[in-house]
Amino acid sequence: MKLSLPWRWFLGLAALLGALLVAVNVAIDWSLPPYLVNRIRADLEREAVLARAAFTGVAMNDVNELAHRLSKQTGLRITVIVKDGTVVGESDKPSFELSQIENHLYRPEVQAALQSGIGTSTRHSDTIGVDLMYVATTAGEGGFVRVALPLHEIAVTKARIQWTVAATSAVVMLLALPLVFWFSRRLTQPVEGMRLMAKRVAAGDFSQRAPEGGGPELQQLGAALNQMSGQLEARLRELAAEKAELQATLANMVEGVLVVDAGSRMRLANAALRRLFRLTNEALGKTVLEAFRSAALQDLITQALAQGQANAREMSFFGLEEQVFDVAVGCLREGAGAVVVFHDITRIKQLENVRKEFVANVSHELRTPLSVIKGYVETLLDEQPPDAVTSKQFLQTVERHSRRLEALIADLLSISELESQQARLSLAPVSLAEAARAAMEDLATRARDKQINVILDIPTETLPVRSDAQRLHQVFVNLLDNAIKYTPTGSKVLIFATVKGGEVEVCVEDNGPGIAPEHLPRIFERFYRVDKARSRELGGTGLGLAIVKHIVQAHGGRVWAESDPGKGSRFYFTLSAVSGTG
């Protein structure tokens, strides 16, 4: 912006006044010391000649006394030196100390006097410890008279003159300041208001308005600033609202969202993505390959950026456990980067695998008894049926497999009901000892056939549990039936319980072959068998332990298994104890 005329006058006068004051002070500082030195040197040369005349014809014993008198009268230091350089008179020393003064023959001013009759030198005096200007002149019989003046006189004179000039400059400035201040105040007040307004706008405060006073130029500038401030405030409000909406959307999204720049470096990651991949703030700024350790993800983003179009792919990431994501990449405008959305489909994949396994297992479990039933029925319907004894055996086999199908279907319906949470529990205080004893009675025949001793170690005074009696009976039957199946003939099965806090922990322990550690985490899954051939041989459906797990979890309890291969297994479950009952 072009300066107005008052501003140009103000700056010109201020610059001129400052330049003049500086020039005066610099001129004095540069020219005054040499001038004073030359004047003092001329005065000292004249004083030296006069002093030489005063010492002419004076006896040697009176020289030092005369030097003292002349020094008091003139204020000069006076030294009398004989031809060989010995000091015989010194105004600053008594006579008895003259012998201690060193030889002065080779002093610069004395040597100069030998050449031209008069010599000058300026240096520090070791005798009196100050800086002096010396002037020496030759005297009669080859001697010298030297006069000296301390140079601090020059400094005092210079300081006095500089102080006078400085005081004058200060007076001039004091007289000029009110006028200069009035001009600057009048001209800078609108500009200062605009500066403050701009500073507040930069800090986000749009309440300040720029003054629209002063000259025409300042009025136009103030109006433009006020208009700009209003437009900027409106735009920032829109951006803040959009940013808040975007942050809220990203924070509440279940899907992980990643924003990368054109170089595949991470710029933003929402809370879901940080949680899924355990990312910290240190990951921002790193490349996707560094943060995720996935070449496939890096290739997908690179391909999308290169093609400038969206791309998607299903990917697996391996951390503590495998995670499967449907990853979609969309490009930002003008090649600024890309947005990557991670949709976690791990649970869906697991459910798909479970469904496939379930269908396969159910089909297999149903196919075997149906095939047997079909084969025997076809044989019985043959044109030449077997004899009565064989036919009876066939029918007994058909009956046995029919019961197996019935048990399998009943278990499927039961577990389906439990999983769909349609089963209604009739919760009431139930005695664990009575529930376990009822299950033992139901399975007494099977235990007796294998000569297995079932030991119940649950005292009747044990706290009752809050449970559905029928479902609890089903739990005990399934666990006890499982233990009898896998316990060798002539062994034992132990049922006991312990109270821990507000829970009762029940254990069914057998002496069977045990379960390998790698099978324990999956032992409660549907149709999961450690030894499939032996399980079918023993007549199991593969759903008993899964039903136990769902019943216990429906009661809010926990279920797990422990085993020592070759020594037996222990199946635990917990239920809430009912306190305060007598």
Secondary structure, DSSP 8 states (H G I E B T S, - for coil): ----HHHHHHHHHHHHHHHHHHHHHHHHHHHHHHHHHHHHHHHHHHHHHHHHHHTTT--GGGHHHHHHHHHHHH--EEEEE-TTS-EEEETTS-GGGGGGS---TTSHHHHHHHHHSEEEEEEE-TTTSSEEEEEEEE-GGG-EEEEEEETHHHHHHHHHHHHHHHHHHHHHHHHHHHHHHHHHHHHHHHHHHHHHHHHHHHTT---------SSHHHHHHHHHHHHHHHHHHHHHHHHHHHHHHHHHHHHH-SSEEEEEETTSBEEEE-HHHHHHHT--GGGTTSBHHHHH--HHHHHHHHHHHHHTS-EEEEEEEESSSEEEEEEEEEE-GGG-EEEEEEEE-HHHHHHHHHHHHHHHHHHHHHHHHHHHHHHHHHHHTSSS---HHHHHHHHHHHHHHHHHHHHHHHHHHHHHHHHTT-----EEEE-HHHHHHHHHHHTHHHHHHTT-EEEEE--TTS--EEEEHHHHHHHHHHHHHHHHHHS-TT-EEEEEEEEETTEEEEEEE--SS---GGGGGGTTSTT--SSHHHHHHTT--S-HHHHHHHHHHHTT--EEEEEETTTEEEEEEEEEB--S--
